[in-house]
């Protein structure tokens, strides 16, 4: 799913979505983004356990 599609489904602007990614906005918006992605807000912020530290 593209950032544009996420913003559209969450009913927020793409600019706002980008600022969230950079940590510049209110985390409460994640409650809108998670259902737009079809997941829970907990799953959205859950650390990736398969990520490796290089």
C-alpha angles and dihedrals in degrees: 000000000000124000087247091056092048091051092047094049092045090047093235131115122268088235089057090048090053092050089051089054089054092049094247099120143060115287091217088083087070086075087065096041097050096062089044086060092043095246138101122264088245091056090048094060097033111122116252103250092194094058115111129213111231 
